């Protein structure tokens, strides 16, 4: 796989890459772009919002110079190992740029310590601005796994270093249409019980991103197969134990509801041709960092039967989910409304005539 020349040209023009190159010249030390951005470049995708850089020297100075260059907000993400994040806005888009020192003595050791082989690749920013072919540093043959569309851990210790990676594996696989290999699935299952030790905000971001992709039912089934869903949403275990009056499984009904919900989101133009643009913007809105309205809607669709089955405090599932995932007030309110008023859809379509005001009030 080769990064095409037009993509390289666009990358060199990106304000982040340009600023990092300027910083590398000032500190006279190479800075490497690593992780998902390199993976995406090899897939023909231009990274735009998330960038990870590593350097062997002058980390603090590098982070400060970059922050000053882009007029960003500098945050020290962690002390050990030292890790800085710069946040700034470009054309109303939030850009996050991470800087860290090598995990180990050199770049090779740093890449060996990363999560998945397809993320264990790097390129030197200086070489982007030089003539000739760009060298991809790839000690674990991540490019070969990318060609085979396989997601594989770098080592059996990958999930020990960060248990959140068990969710990240599913998120990356869904985002880039990859297959998680057998050994990685075995390790996910083996490390699943350590997931709750990750920060709730990090779990939330990964889980809601998974919900934002198409094929949500398949994602939920994969989470279920790996025994992660019952950790994220223990309520689903109680839904599975219930039967609807017509002997249809409540769980299957819930999954079908998610599937139809996703179908509706994908066919807004056919369902509401006059409001297609407005509704698409409405459902793709990011309510808070990492949480889109459509993800909340899908989650509410999955859990709507829980409210029907249980009453009292246990019926207020929206409040409990918001607490568990550290959702903000607005996200919490939307989730509670979806679960509480889901039957309103049926009542609306039982009407003989539906005017625009009814649609407006519903949405």
N, C-alpha and C positions, 0 to 999 in steps of 0.2 A: 504494500500500500504506500502510495506516494502522495504527499500534500501538494495539490495542484497549484500552479503559479498564481492564478487569479485569487485563490484563497490566501496565499502568502502575502500578496499585495494588499488585500483588505486587512489582514492581521497587522501588518506593519503600519497601517494608517489608524489603527485603533488607539485611542488616547491612552489606554492602560499600557499597552505594549510599548508605545512611543515613550511614555514617561519612565517606564522601567529601564529602557535602553539608555535614556539620558542619565538616570541614576547610576547605572552600571559603569558608564564612562567617568562619572565624577568620583566614584569610590575605587575605580580601577580594579574591579573584581567581577567575575562572571556571576550572572543571576540566571537561574534556570526556571523555565515554565514547566510545571509538572502536573501529573494527575489527569483529571477529567478533561481539561482543556486540550491536552495533547491527544488524548483518545478521540475527542470529537473532531479535531483537525484531520486526523487520519480517516475519519468517517465522512469527511467533506462538510463538517458543520463548523461554522465560525463561532467560537466562544464569545459571549457578549457581556454576561453579568457576573460570573464567578471565575476567579483566577487564583491559582496557587503558585507561589514562587519560593524557591529555596536558594540559599547562598551559604558559602562557607565562612565568609568574613563580613564584618561591619553590619551585622543584622540591624541593630538599633538605628544606626545612621541611615541605612537603606530605607527602612520603614518611615523614618522622619522625613527624609528627602522626598520620597514618593508622595507622602501625605501633603507636603507643602506644594509639590508640583501640581497636584490635581485639586488642591483646596479641599481635602477630605478630612474626615473625623478619624483620628488614630486611637485605636483601642489595644491595650495589651491583653490579649486573649488568654494567655497562660504564662506563668513564670517558669515552670519546669515541665517540659522544655519550653524555652522562650518562643512565643508565637504572637505576632502582631496582626491586626486586621485594620484595614483602611476602608471606610465606607464613604461613598460620595454619590451624587446623582448626576446622570447624564441623560439629557432629553427626557426628564421625569422618570427615568428608570434607576432603581437602586443598584449600585455596583459594589460588590464586595471583593476585596483583594487581600489575600493572606500572604504573610511573609514569615518564614521560619528558617532556622539553621538546619544543616544536615542532621538527620537522625543517624548518627554514626560518624565515622571519620571522613567519609567522602560521599560523593553522589551515588556511587554503586551501593553502598550500605544503606543510604537513605531510601533508595528505591526498593531494596529488599524488605524494608520495614513497612511498606505501604500495604493497603488492604487487598486489592485484586490485581492480577497481572496486567490487565488492560489499563489500570491506573498507575502502574509502575514504570512509566515512560517519561522522558524529559527531553527538552531541547533548550539550547543556550540562546538567550535573547539576542546576544551579539551576532550570532550566526545568521539570524533572520535578515540582518542589514548588510550582510556580506555576500559576495558573489558565490555562485556554486550551489550544490545540493545541500539541503539542511540535514544535519546528522540527528538521528533519533537515538537517544540512549535507552536501550531496551534489554537489560540483563536477564529478564525472566520470560522473554519471548511473548510479551503481551500483544505485539502486533500480529503474531500468528494466531493467538486465541481470538483476536478481533476479527481476523479473516474467517475463522470458523464460527464466529458469533457465539463464543463460549465465555461465560463469566466464571472465573476460577480464583480462589484465594491464593495469595503469595506463599503462605505457609500455614501449618496447622495452628500456629500461634496468632494468626490474624485476628480472630474474634476474642482472644484473651486480652489483646492490647486495647480493644474498644468494642464492647458488646453491642453497641448501636449498629455495628456493621452487619449484623444479621438482618436488620431491616433495610439498610442501605443496599445490600445485595439485591433484594427484590425490587427496590426503587430503580436502581440502575438497569437491571434486566428488563423491566417494563419500559423504561424511558428509551432504551436503545435496542429493543427487540432482540435480546440475548437469551440464551438458555443457560440456566445455572447447572454446572456439572455435578455429578453424583457425589464426589468427595466434599464439595462445598455444601451441598444439602445435608450431608451427614454431620458436618461440623456446625451448621446452623442449628440443627436439632439438638446437638450435644450442648450447645451454649445458650439455648433459648431462655433458660431460667435466669440468666444474668442480665437479660435485657432491662428489667425494671430498675437496675442500678444506674442506668443512664439518666441524664436529666430529662424531666418531663417535656421541656421545651424542644429538646433534640428529637425525642420520640415523636412528638406532635408533628414536627416539620417533615420527618420522613414518612409518617403514616398518611398525613393529609396529601402529600405529594403523590403517593401511590394511588390514593383515591381520585386524584385529578386526571389520571391517564385513562384512556379508553380500555375496554376489556376489564372493567372493575370486578365483575363476577369471577373471572379467571384469577385475578389477583387475590381476591378473598379466599378462593378455593386453595390457592398456593399457600397463603398464610395459615389456613386451616390444616393443610397436609403437614406443614412443618410445625404445627402446634403453637404457632405464634398468635393466632387470632384470639384464643382463649386467654392469653396473657394481656393483650391489648384491650379486648372487650369480653370480659368474663360473662357478661350478660347473654352473649350468644349461646352459651352452654344451656342456659335455662330456656331460651327460645327453642332449641333443638329438642327439648324434652316435651314440648307441647304439640298437640294435634289440633287442627282446625275442625269445626263440626263436620265437615265433609270428608274427614280423614286425610286431608291434604296436610303435609308437614308444614308447620309454621316456618321452619327454617328455609325450605325450598321456596315457599311463598315470598319470604323476605328477599332471597337472592333474585327471584324473578322480578320483584319490585325494583331492585337496584338496576337490573338489566333494562327494564322498560323505562326507568328514569333516565338512564344513559341514552337510550334510543331517542327519547323526547328531546334531550339536550342536543343530540346530533341532527335532529330534524326540525329545528325551530322554524326554519324557512317554510317548510311545508305546513306546519301546524298553525303558525301565526305569521303569514307572509308580510303583513303590514308592519309588524314589530320585530322583524328578524334581527336587524342591526342593534336595536335597543336591548333586546333580550339577550343576545350574545354577549354584549358588553356587561349586562347585569349579572349573568351567571359566571362570567370569567373574572369578575371583580375580586381583587385580593382584599379580603376583609381585615386581615392582619398578616404579618410576615409569615409566608408559607402556607396560608390558609385561604383557599378560594371559596367563593360562595357555592360553586357546583360540587365541591368536595363535601361541604356541610350538607347539601341536599342529598347526596348519595348516602352519607352516613345516617341521616335521618330516615331515609328509605329503608335501610337495613334494619334499623332499630324500632321502626314504627309498631311492630307487633309486640314488642316488650311492654309498651304502655297498655296495649289491649289486654295482655295476659295478667299483669300485676297491677294492683291498685295501691293507694297510699303513697308513702314516701318513696317506696321502691319504683313507683310508677314515674317519678320525676327523673327520668333517665338523662334528660338533657343537662340538668344541673350537675349530675354526677360525672358525666362525660367531660363537661367544661372544667370541673375541678381537677379531674385526672390528667387532662392534657394541657392544663393551664391556658385555656381559651379566654380571650377577652370578653367583655360584656356584650359586645355586638355579635360576636360569633355565637355566644351562648344563647342570646335571644333568638337568633335565626334558627338554631338547632331545635330549641324548645318549640318554636312556632311550627316548624316542619312536622315534628312528631305529634304535637297536640292537634293540628288541624289538617292532617293528611287526608281525612275523609271528605274534606271540603271539595276536593277535585271531583269526586263522584256526584256530589250535590249540584255542582255547577253544570256538569254535562247532562244532568237529568232535566235541566231547564229546556223549554222549547226554543226560547230565543235568548242568545247570549250577546249582550251589547259590550262595547269597549270599556264602559265603566266597571262592569263585572270583572273583566280581565285585569284592568288596572288595579282594582282593590285587592284582587287575589295575589298578584305579583308584589 
